[in-house]
Amino acid sequence: MAILPHHKYPLRSLEHVPTCHHPSWSRARVTCSATTTTSTKPMSNPDQLIIEPRLDRLVTTPSLLVTPTSSPSTSSRNTSPLLNDPNWLSTWSHRAWVATGCTTVLISLAKSMVAAANSHIWLEPMLAGYIGYILSDLGSGVYHWGIDNYGDASTPIFGSQIEAFQGHHKWPWIITRRQFANNLHALARAITFVVLPIDILCDDPTLQGFVGVCSGCIMFSQQFHAWAHGTKSKLPPPVVALQEAGVLVSRMQHSAHHRQPYNNNYCIVSGIWNEFLDKQKVFEALEMVLFFKLGVRPRSWCEPISDWTEETETPSPVH
């Protein structure tokens, strides 16, 4: 466990502490002590009341914890991105993973159609595919909610994605500048490892119909997400038509997610679940359960800090 340097903060510094939206019965413990100084310089108040932060409370909101020596990832979030950052370009590795992911999805869909044609059963695979489309939107919302509210860059497995989503809230326009494979390769890799065994072991047309559509929507959800940040004049007409028909998440619906309090409209495939989840306060209920069981606060309970305040598209020039 990393040990942070021991600091003592004067009481007057409390006016800079961000206000959190959390139940009134939750209290942060502080340790107060009176100290005297042996410095040769005169002190106006030798018995100064100080506060020592309790790390066990701070770790519940890692995004608010600031250390004197910030990591490169933290400092990079405080500087504007380059106009043409090379990290937004696709590599051959990215393209290979996207090609592999698309292949596994297409095999699943092809096996479903071939098996359905041989057995003359079409309704069940089509219905299974529709259910896969509906559930992929729900899955994208649950995942997006978790990434937005819990963990930080040091979280195992998901750390890089958590950091990327936090940066996305500050500079949402970056997703429109990422190349196609750069934007999709992480999901394509996960889809490959999950779907490939199913392709090999299963011939059921209904299951393959569900897997093919659901996995395909999940893999391309980041592209749907990017289109939701695009301007209507720059998007392909078929994409605009699908957004307006509600098949893909619309620009207007997703824009609400990037406005305070940043705790709604998490689903990014079709957005069909957003209204239900927000009206029924499903995610708020899950947050309360996690808080009672694990004592972990979501980021949505706190006032947005600079890392979550959107900046307009004024990136730094290329270096």
Salt bridges, closest charged atoms under 4 A:
GLU15 OE2 - HIS16 NE2 3.42
GLU52 OE2 - HIS6 NE2 3.99
GLU52 OE2 - LYS8 NZ 3.67
ASP56 OD2 - ARG29 NH2 2.91
ASP56 OD1 - ARG54 NE 3.72
ASP148 OD2 - HIS144 NE2 3.28
ASP148 OD2 - HIS169 NE2 3.10
ASP148 OD2 - HIS257 NE2 3.09
GLU163 OE2 - ARG77 NH1 3.53
ASP203 OD1 - LYS111 NZ 2.77
GLU244 OE2 - LYS232 NZ 3.07
GLU275 OE2 - LYS279 NZ 3.00
GLU284 OE2 - LYS281 NZ 3.95
GLU303 OE2 - HIS21 NE2 2.87
ASP307 OD2 - ARG77 NE 3.24
GLU311 OE2 - LYS170 NZ 3.28
GLU313 OE2 - ARG177 NH2 2.62
